[in-house]
Each structure stands twice: as C-alpha cells, then as structure tokens.
Amino acid sequence: MSTEEQGGQKTAATGSVTPATGKLGVMVVGLGAVATTMIAGVEAVRRGLAKPIGSLTQMGTIRLGKRTDNKSPLIKDFVPLADLNDVVFTGWDLFEDNVYESAAHAKVLDEKTLEKLKPYLETIKPLPAVFDQYYVKRLHGTHVKKGKNKRDLADQVIADIQAFKKTVDRVVMIWCGSTEIFLEPTAVHQSIEAFEKGLESNDAGIAPSQIYAYAALSEGVPFANGAPNLTVDLPAMIELSKRNSAPICGKDFKTGQTFMKTVLAPAFKARMIGVSGWFSTNILGNRDGEVLDDPESFKTKEESKLGSLDYIFQPELYPDLYKDIYHKIRINYYPPRGDDKEAWDNIDIFGWLGYPMQLKVNFLCRDSILAAPIALDLVLFLDLAKRAPDLRSRGIQEWLSFYLKSPQTAAGLYPEHDLFIQSMKLKNTLRHIMGADLITHLGLEYYD
C-alpha cells in the first residue's frame, strides 16, 4: 500500500494495477459517424498515417512531483493502458453496412484516407442490433434482433458478448448510438430484481440502451454512454456495476458547444463576472441531427446540455451574478452541413457596477472528429479502472467526468462540470492509483 499527501491529508491507493496484457475487445453500439471515425482513426494511427490528436491517453502528459523535478511522462507511459495495437473492434448496428461502407456514408473522413484503410474497415461487420423505433422515431432499422421479449433480446446481447470474449482477453462496451426519447426513472429501475422483471414484461421504461448496459454489466464489462439517454444512471445499473466490478461513468460526449461552455463559464465565475443570458443554437446534418429533429429525442439532449451552467455558476451562492440567467438551447437539422456542425453562442454578461457586455462564439466544429478521441479515451480508461483494485468495484468513475456532458456522481453529490476541476480530478486519480504524490498546486515550498 502506498500513501500520498494532499493538503495535509493522506489518501491510500490499495494494491497495484494489473498490466494491460493481451487483446482489449471494444464492443461498439452503433457503427455510425462517431464510431467509424474512432475505428478508422485508431487504424490510421496504428499504421503511422496520422497522429492521435485530441486523445489525452495518447498525447497527454502528467506532471509528477514538483515543477522543479521536470518530470512529465506521457500518461500512456505512466499508467498501464492498453496499446492501440492490442485493440480489437466489433459492434452492433441497425444497418448491415460494414465499417468502411458506414464511414463512406457518414462522409466525416475523406475518400483518400478511407481507401487506405478500406481492407481493414471492411472486415468489421455489424451484429444485428437491439432496436425499437418507439425510442428513436426518425430511424428505421433493417438489421435488428428479434425476440419474444426484452429479456430474450438481453440474452442475445449477452451471447454476443460471451462469443467475443473467447477471442480477446478483456472487453469494454461503448454506446455510440443515437439519442433515445426522454425517459425518467420509474419503479422498474430501482433494483436489479425489478429491472429483470421489467425485461420479462417488456416494460416501456426499458429502452434499448438499457438492454445493452444490463447485458454488459451482467458480464462484468465496463460501459460508457456517449449519448444523453437514461441508461446507466439508474439504481439497478449502479448496483450491477458494483456487484460485477464493471465501471460506469456517466453520459453524453462533451464535444462542441458544451465543451466551450465548461471552459468559458468557469472563467466568468472565477472573475466574478455576471451572466444575464446565454443563447445557444446549432445546425447539424448527420444522423444525430436527424434524430434530434424529433422533439422527444431533443428533450433528452436538451436536459443534458442545460445542466452544466447551473452547476458551474452555483446561483444559490452567487445570486447577484447568476440567479436570473436566461439559458436557451436550440438544435436544428440542416442536411447540407453533414457532420460539420456549426454552433453559435450569444452570452450577455455584466461587470463592474453592472455595466453590460457581450461575447459571441461561432464554433465551426466537426462533431465526430471531436467525439472520436473522447470515445477512445473512455474505452482505455474504463479498461484501466477495471484493472485498478481501488476503482473497479466503486461503480461510478467520477474522475471521467472530463469527457461527459452529464457526469455521474454518488447519491447526494453534485457533479463538477468545470473542465479544469475535471482535469485535475482525472490526473490526480491516475496519480493515486499509481502511488504517486497528488498535485495541489499550492507551491509554497518553492518560496521557503
């Protein structure tokens, strides 16, 4: 056992992290724009065709000790992450297209890049998906599983997991599928027993994403949710996660507009600058944009995107600055843009003596280019958590909030949305499990 000092308090890391030996199997739910961009990108990096820009696990460093020690190794050299050459992909989709065909249809990556990767991408063919149009109104699945009830469908996913496990050494699952309709927790979600009865009775509160999560967690497979769906943020799933040492972390990749909010809002709050209004709108033309054109799916996304400002600004603590913020979000489906999302933000702020100012942000981003490295990092870090004695049985991995619009936390604990606090939490967790000193940035010792 090792101990570290943090502000006079000791924290203990128990045991050592198991090495990342053998193959890591990644099961992706939804082989659309984000998933195919991640898979193609990993192969491009493996072949030396590109750099893994945007990936903290591949390009990020971590400071160890004092600034004067000049010791900042790459994160992947500090913690035992799976090597990209050992990552094996499979997945499910509601269309039969292989990964090359799906990537070509998504038009995120250029034809020249895809042609170089075509032989590999064509080998990844989707398994039939669990799909119900009730939960995603704008899609029409043609490559879907059939079953007598939701329990039967869950068992089919479990069988897929078990078959894949025979070909690799460890497995992680990630949802890269579409946004489902807005759901709220009900009695069926309160315990594993209630959930399993709900599977038998086809309870309407159990969406396809929950079936995948149940199957993964039942098999001890960590699960990441890249959409804002009600999936693992449920008592039954948290209980299953802890019971089977299958880490979970929250939901909805923090990519474009919300990423910028969690950078700008902490800056305003740090300088005690008031905010009276924040208007956000988006145009997006990919499959995600089409799905979000449905009001029920948009409601799910809206809830995820709205939450960050309240938690960052803490209006109950700073009523003079933030209690009357008018926060409005719009997403518009605009096919000509494809995956190239455009986000506009108008922020009405006020400063000394209440004098008004404005900030305008026009972010012309590429949705899947921002999401792909997030998906990769979540997969590699969840696999790490599964091998870390101090993390694997905790269930929720709050230290991965850095990547998510809607982080999960322990009951009664508000989530941190400030990107810089999230970054500190992530890196200190890595230091903790490796028995290194935590960094507080106090720095007084340099002046003694």
C-alpha positions as a printed Julia matrix, in Angstrom:
448×3 Matrix{Float64}:
   0.0     0.0     0.0
   1.21    3.48   -0.77
   0.19    6.86    0.64
   0.19   10.35   -0.78
  -0.04   13.77    0.83
  -2.73   16.21   -0.28
  -3.11   19.39    1.75
  -2.06   17.58    4.92
  -4.45   14.67    4.34
  -3.32   11.22    3.35
  -5.05    9.14    0.71
  -4.27    5.5     0.13
  -4.04    3.53   -3.09
  -4.68   -0.15   -2.42
  -2.87   -2.77   -4.42
  -1.33   -2.41   -7.84
  -2.91   -2.05  -11.25
  -2.96   -5.25  -13.3
  -0.91   -4.91  -16.52
  -2.75   -4.5   -19.83
  -1.65   -7.8   -21.31
  -3.31   -9.41  -24.31
  -6.1    -8.07  -26.5
  -8.69   -5.47  -25.47
 -12.01   -6.06  -27.19
 -14.13   -2.97  -27.79
 -17.82   -3.58  -28.45
 -19.41   -0.51  -30.01
 -23.16    0.02  -30.04
 -23.97    1.98  -33.2
 -21.43    1.93  -36.03
 -22.29    5.38  -37.35
 -20.26    8.56  -37.79
 -18.62    8.7   -34.35
 -17.81    5.01  -34.1
 -16.42    4.64  -37.63
 -14.34    7.79  -37.19
 -12.86    6.36  -33.99
 -12.17    2.94  -35.52
 -10.7     4.35  -38.73
  -8.64    6.81  -36.71
  -7.17    4.1   -34.5
  -6.17    2.11  -37.57
  -4.65    5.21  -39.2
  -2.58    5.84  -36.05
  -1.51    2.2   -35.88
  -0.27    2.4   -39.46
   1.57    5.67  -38.9
  -0.72    7.62  -41.25
  -1.85   10.18  -38.66
  -1.38   11.44  -35.11
  -3.98   10.77  -32.36
  -4.76   14.47  -31.87
  -7.4    15.12  -29.23
  -6.63   11.95  -27.26
  -5.35   12.51  -23.74
  -4.42    8.85  -23.4
  -2.19    9.01  -26.47
  -0.72   12.53  -26.42
  -1.27   13.89  -22.91
   1.38   14.14  -20.2
   1.09   14.07  -16.42
   3.3    16.03  -14.05
   4.87   14.03  -11.23
   6.39   15.71   -8.19
   7.49   19.35   -8.04
   7.72   21.66  -11.02
  11.47   21.76  -10.45
  11.65   17.97  -10.87
  10.89   18.38  -14.59
   9.17   15.01  -14.67
   6.15   14.88  -17.01
   5.86   11.5   -18.73
   3.19   10.64  -21.25
   0.09    9.34  -19.5
   0.3     6.11  -21.5
   3.85    5.6   -20.17
   2.76    6.28  -16.57
  -0.33    4.09  -16.27
  -0.68    0.64  -17.89
  -3.1     1.44  -20.71
  -3.9    -0.98  -23.48
  -1.69   -0.42  -26.51
  -3.58    0.61  -29.64
  -2.06   -2.36  -31.45
  -3.88   -4.64  -28.99
  -7.35   -3.1   -29.53
  -9.9    -5.22  -31.42
 -13.24   -3.77  -32.54
 -16.67   -5.27  -33.08
 -20.18   -3.9   -32.66
 -23.85   -3.75  -33.46
 -25.8    -1.58  -35.89
 -29.34   -1.4   -37.22
 -27.99   -1.3   -40.8
 -25.9    -4.04  -42.44
 -23.15   -1.73  -43.76
 -19.63   -2.72  -42.73
 -17.46   -0.07  -41.11
 -15.97    1.05  -44.42
 -19.4     1.47  -46.02
 -20.77    3.26  -42.96
 -17.77    5.61  -42.8
 -18.11    6.41  -46.51
 -21.8     7.19  -45.99
 -21.05    9.41  -42.96
 -18.55   11.47  -45.02
 -16.52   12.54  -41.99
 -13.2    11.29  -43.39
 -12.06   11.98  -46.94
 -12.12    9.28  -49.61
  -8.33    9.15  -49.9
  -7.94    8.31  -46.2
 -10.75    5.74  -46.27
  -9.32    3.97  -49.32
  -6.04    3.4   -47.48
  -7.94    1.86  -44.58
 -10.57    0.03  -46.64
  -9.18   -3.55  -46.38
  -9.24   -3.35  -42.57
 -12.52   -1.46  -42.2
 -14.37   -3.89  -44.47
 -13.59   -6.75  -42.09
 -15.71   -5.22  -39.3
 -19.3    -6.16  -39.96
 -22.08   -5.31  -37.51
 -24.04   -7.76  -35.46
 -27.83   -7.26  -35.6
 -28.86   -4.52  -33.17
 -31.45   -4.28  -30.44
 -33.73   -1.59  -31.84
 -37.24   -0.26  -31.26
 -38.46    2.7   -33.28
 -40.6     3.82  -30.33
 -37.39    5.11  -28.71
 -35.8     6.69  -31.84
 -38.59    7.91  -34.09
 -36.53    9.08  -37.09
 -34.64    5.84  -37.76
 -35.89    2.69  -39.48
 -33.75   -0.3   -38.54
 -33.33   -3.15  -41.05
 -30.62   -5.22  -39.29
 -32.23   -5.91  -35.94
 -32.65   -8.71  -33.45
 -35.99  -10.45  -32.93
 -37.09  -11.79  -29.57
 -40.15  -12.82  -27.62
 -39.46  -10.08  -25.05
 -36.74   -7.7   -23.82
 -35.28  -10.45  -21.66
 -34.75  -12.54  -24.78
 -33.06   -9.58  -26.5
 -30.79   -9.03  -23.48
 -29.83  -12.71  -23.54
 -28.93  -12.4   -27.23
 -26.61   -9.46  -26.46
 -25.08  -11.44  -23.59
 -24.45  -14.31  -26.02
 -22.72  -11.85  -28.4
 -20.51  -10.65  -25.53
 -19.65  -14.18  -24.46
 -18.72  -15.17  -28.01
 -16.47  -12.12  -28.39
 -14.84  -12.77  -25.01
 -13.48  -16.04  -26.39
 -11.41  -14.12  -28.96
  -9.92  -11.41  -26.68
  -8.6   -11.03  -23.14
 -10.76   -8.15  -21.84
 -13.88   -6.36  -23.08
 -15.29   -2.82  -22.81
 -18.59   -1.62  -24.3
 -19.39    1.91  -25.51
 -22.68    3.36  -26.75
 -22.15    5.44  -29.89
 -25.76    5.11  -30.99
 -28.5     7.68  -31.37
 -30.29    9.74  -28.74
 -33.39    8.0   -27.46
 -36.62    9.68  -26.36
 -36.71   11.36  -22.96
 -37.32    8.89  -20.14
 -37.38    9.3   -16.37
 -36.61    6.63  -13.78
 -39.56    4.53  -12.62
 -40.06    1.6   -10.25
 -38.57   -0.81  -12.82
 -35.19    0.91  -12.49
 -34.88    0.8    -8.71
 -33.31   -2.66   -8.3
 -31.79   -5.44  -10.35
 -34.73   -7.69   -9.5
 -37.28   -5.1   -10.63
 -35.35   -4.47  -13.83
 -35.17   -8.16  -14.69
 -38.93   -8.5   -14.14
 -39.36   -5.47  -16.42
 -37.35   -7.22  -19.12
 -39.72  -10.17  -18.91
 -42.81   -7.96  -19.09
 -41.5    -5.62  -21.82
 -41.7    -2.57  -19.55
 -41.84    0.59  -21.67
 -39.33    2.27  -19.33
 -36.58   -0.07  -20.58
 -35.03    1.38  -23.74
 -32.54   -0.47  -25.98
 -29.56    1.34  -24.45
 -30.55   -0.07  -21.05
 -30.68   -3.58  -22.5
 -27.11   -3.22  -23.77
 -25.94   -1.78  -20.44
 -27.63   -4.57  -18.49
 -26.0    -7.2   -20.71
 -22.56   -5.61  -20.39
 -22.67   -5.07  -16.63
 -24.08   -8.57  -16.07
 -20.98   -9.88  -17.84
 -18.62   -7.67  -15.83
 -17.94   -5.46  -18.86
 -17.38   -1.71  -18.26
 -19.91    0.5   -20.08
 -19.61    4.07  -21.41
 -22.6     6.01  -22.73
 -21.87    8.56  -25.45
 -25.48    9.77  -25.7
 -27.74   11.54  -23.17
 -30.05    8.54  -22.79
 -31.25    7.26  -19.43
 -29.02    4.19  -19.42
 -26.6     3.51  -16.53
 -27.68    6.44  -14.33
 -30.14    4.15  -12.54
 -30.04    2.38   -9.15
 -30.29   -1.06  -10.79
 -27.34   -0.39  -13.09
 -25.2     1.14  -10.34
 -25.88   -1.91   -8.17
 -24.98   -4.24  -11.05
 -21.85   -2.23  -11.81
 -20.58   -2.56   -8.24
 -21.56   -6.19   -7.88
 -19.68   -7.29  -11.01
 -16.77   -4.81  -10.89
 -17.88   -3.25  -14.17
 -17.08    0.5   -14.09
 -19.51    3.13  -15.42
 -19.03    6.89  -15.71
 -21.98    8.94  -16.94
 -23.21   10.01  -20.34
 -23.09   12.18  -23.45
 -19.74   13.0   -25.05
 -18.69   16.59  -24.23
 -17.62   17.74  -27.67
 -18.52   21.15  -29.16
 -20.82   23.7   -27.6
 -20.93   22.25  -24.09
 -17.15   21.81  -24.15
 -16.84   25.56  -24.75
 -19.38   26.32  -22.01
 -17.38   24.36  -19.45
 -14.34   26.44  -20.41
 -15.95   29.9   -20.54
 -18.36   29.65  -17.6
 -15.6    28.81  -15.08
 -13.65   31.85  -16.32
 -16.61   34.19  -15.73
 -17.2    32.71  -12.29
 -13.5    32.86  -11.34
 -13.5    36.62  -12.04
 -16.98   37.2   -10.53
 -18.4    38.42  -13.85
 -22.19   38.21  -14.01
 -24.23   36.49  -16.72
 -27.78   37.51  -17.58
 -28.36   35.32  -20.64
 -26.81   32.52  -22.68
 -28.39   31.64  -26.01
 -27.07   28.58  -27.87
 -28.09   27.25  -31.23
 -26.69   24.55  -33.53
 -27.06   23.33  -37.09
 -26.11   19.74  -37.81
 -26.78   17.47  -40.77
 -25.64   13.97  -39.83
 -27.72   11.07  -38.44
 -27.51   12.62  -34.98
 -29.0    15.84  -36.32
 -31.82   13.93  -37.99
 -32.63   12.02  -34.8
 -32.57   15.22  -32.72
 -35.08   16.78  -35.11
 -37.64   14.68  -33.25
 -38.91   16.66  -30.21
 -38.8    13.65  -27.87
 -35.15   12.92  -28.64
 -34.29   16.62  -28.5
 -35.77   16.77  -24.99
 -33.23   14.15  -23.88
 -30.34   16.13  -25.38
 -31.64   19.46  -24.05
 -31.7    18.18  -20.49
 -28.08   17.07  -20.83
 -26.88   20.36  -22.35
 -28.78   22.62  -19.94
 -27.35   21.24  -16.71
 -23.73   22.36  -16.88
 -24.24   26.12  -16.3
 -26.32   25.72  -13.14
 -23.69   23.51  -11.53
 -20.78   25.73  -12.56
 -22.32   29.08  -11.63
 -23.95   27.92   -8.34
 -26.64   30.66   -8.43
 -27.68   29.88   -4.85
 -24.2    31.01   -3.71
 -23.94   33.95   -6.13
 -27.49   35.26   -6.61
 -26.37   38.76   -7.63
 -24.42   37.3   -10.53
 -26.27   34.23  -11.77
 -29.72   33.64  -10.3
 -31.63   35.21  -13.2
 -29.77   33.68  -16.16
 -31.95   33.01  -19.19
 -30.49   29.89  -20.82
 -31.9    28.76  -24.17
 -30.69   25.92  -26.42
 -31.73   25.06  -29.97
 -30.59   22.27  -32.35
 -31.63   22.42  -35.99
 -31.31   19.61  -38.52
 -29.64   21.04  -41.63
 -28.59   18.29  -44.09
 -26.14   20.36  -46.21
 -23.69   20.56  -43.28
 -23.39   16.82  -42.76
 -21.07   16.13  -39.81
 -19.67   19.7   -39.84
 -21.69   21.19  -37.01
 -21.92   24.93  -36.51
 -22.66   26.25  -33.03
 -23.46   29.85  -32.17
 -23.47   31.26  -28.66
 -24.55   34.73  -27.59
 -23.57   35.45  -24.0
 -24.84   38.56  -22.22
 -22.53   39.36  -19.33
 -22.14   42.26  -16.93
 -19.21   43.61  -14.94
 -18.19   46.37  -12.54
 -21.2    48.43  -11.39
 -23.48   46.27  -13.53
 -22.31   47.55  -16.93
 -23.35   45.12  -19.74
 -21.05   43.39  -22.2
 -21.45   40.61  -24.78
 -19.44   37.68  -26.03
 -20.19   35.91  -29.33
 -18.83   32.46  -30.11
 -19.13   30.84  -33.54
 -17.68   27.35  -33.37
 -17.46   25.61  -36.75
 -16.6    22.2   -35.44
 -16.54   18.66  -36.76
 -18.73   16.65  -34.44
 -17.26   13.19  -34.92
 -13.67   14.47  -35.11
 -14.14   15.86  -31.59
 -16.04   12.81  -30.32
 -13.78   10.05  -31.66
 -10.8    10.67  -29.31
 -13.21   11.02  -26.38
 -14.68    7.61  -27.18
 -11.19    6.1   -27.42
 -10.06    7.62  -24.12
 -13.17    6.44  -22.3
 -12.66    2.9   -23.56
  -8.99    2.82  -22.5
  -9.59    4.48  -19.12
 -12.56    2.21  -18.27
 -10.38   -0.79  -19.07
  -7.75    0.71  -16.74
 -10.38    1.2   -14.0
 -11.41   -2.44  -14.35
  -7.79   -3.45  -13.64
  -7.28   -1.0   -10.74
  -8.14   -2.51   -7.32
  -9.11    0.87   -5.88
 -11.51    1.69   -8.74
 -13.09   -1.41  -10.22
 -15.73   -2.07   -7.55
 -16.74    1.55   -6.96
 -19.22    1.56   -9.83
 -19.29    5.21  -10.89
 -15.95    6.6   -12.12
 -16.48   10.3   -11.45
 -12.89   11.05  -12.5
 -14.02   10.51  -16.12
 -16.42   13.49  -15.89
 -13.86   15.36  -18.02
 -15.33   13.71  -21.13
 -19.04   13.95  -20.43
 -21.89   16.47  -20.54
 -23.74   14.62  -17.78
 -21.26   13.07  -15.34
 -22.45   10.56  -12.78
 -21.75   11.02   -9.08
 -22.5     9.29   -5.82
 -26.02    9.82   -4.45
 -26.49   13.3    -2.99
 -23.29   14.66   -4.56
 -23.49   17.39   -7.2
 -21.37   16.86  -10.33
 -18.38   19.01  -11.21
 -18.75   20.47  -14.72
 -15.79   22.88  -14.64
 -13.39   21.39  -17.22
 -10.31   22.4   -15.22
 -11.55   20.83  -11.98
 -12.43   17.73  -14.0
  -8.93   17.63  -15.5
  -7.37   17.9   -12.05
  -9.64   15.12  -10.74
  -8.7    12.84  -13.64
  -4.95   13.29  -13.31
  -4.96   13.05   -9.52
  -6.89    9.78   -9.79
  -4.18    8.42  -12.08
  -1.51    9.56   -9.6
  -3.46    7.97   -6.77
  -3.8     4.5    -8.3
  -0.1     4.52   -9.2
   1.03    5.57   -5.72
   2.39    8.98   -6.77
   2.04   12.26   -4.85
  -1.12   14.18   -5.61
  -0.7    17.68   -7.04
  -2.35   20.53   -5.12
  -0.69   23.49   -6.9
  -0.15   25.18   -3.51
   3.51   25.7    -4.32
   4.58   27.49   -1.12
   7.56   25.18   -0.73
   9.25   26.87   -3.66
   9.48   30.1    -1.63
  10.62   28.75    1.73
